[in-house]
Amino acid sequence: MGVLIDDLLSFSKLGRKEMTKTNVSMKSIVLSVWEDLSKMETNSGIEFTLDELPDAYAETSTIRQVWVNLISNA
């Protein structure tokens, strides 16, 4: 529950700044998020598989936070 609250607080801070959208490699972001999360937590026994993902036109820090929330809460 604490992680969920922290993630919501982080997401609310992102909403206060101006968004600049660019083409974003979703696969690169997901791999980066997984690497960061796997360093912070004990992930023994977790098998992480990533297939191809299409690129997106999005605000990089916002979409990264979405992936952090999704992966950390999985």
N, C-alpha and C positions, 0 to 999 in steps of 0.2 A: 504494500500500500504506500509505503514511503517513497519508493521509486516512481510510482504513478504520480504522486503529488509533486515530486521534484520535476518530472517531465512536463506536467501541466504548467508549472511555474516558468520553466524554460520556454515553453511554447508561448505563454502569454507575453513574455518579454520580446519575442520576435515580432509580435503583432504591432509593436509601437514604433518600429522603424520603417522607413520607406522601402518598398519592394522593388528590386531591380531584377527582372527576369532575363535569363539567358538560356542557351541550350546546355543541358546538363546530362552527363553520362550517369544514368541511374546505376549501372553495374559498378562503376568506380566508387560511387557514394556508398552503395551497400557493402562493398568489400572494405572500404575504409571504416565504416561504422562497425562492421563485424570485428575487424582487427582491434579497434579501440575497446570495444566491449569485452573481447576475449582476454585482453590484458588486465582488465579491472576485476573480472569475476572468475569464479571457478567454473569452468565449462567442461569438466571431465564428463565424457560419455555423450556429449552433444555432437551430432554429425550435421555440419552445415553444408548444404549443397545450393549452388547458385547457377541457374540457367541464364540464357541470354535475356536481357531486359532492353526495351526500347529506350532511346534517349527521350528527354522531356524538355519542354520549355517552361522553366519554373525559376523561382527564387532559391538559390542554392542553399542558404542556411535554413530556410523553412523546410524544404524537402528533406534535407539531412536530418532535421529534428523529427520529422515524421518517421523516417526510417529508424532512428534511434528508439523512438517510442515503440514501434512495431516489433523490432527485434528484441529489445530488452524485456518487453512484456510477453514475448512468445514462450 
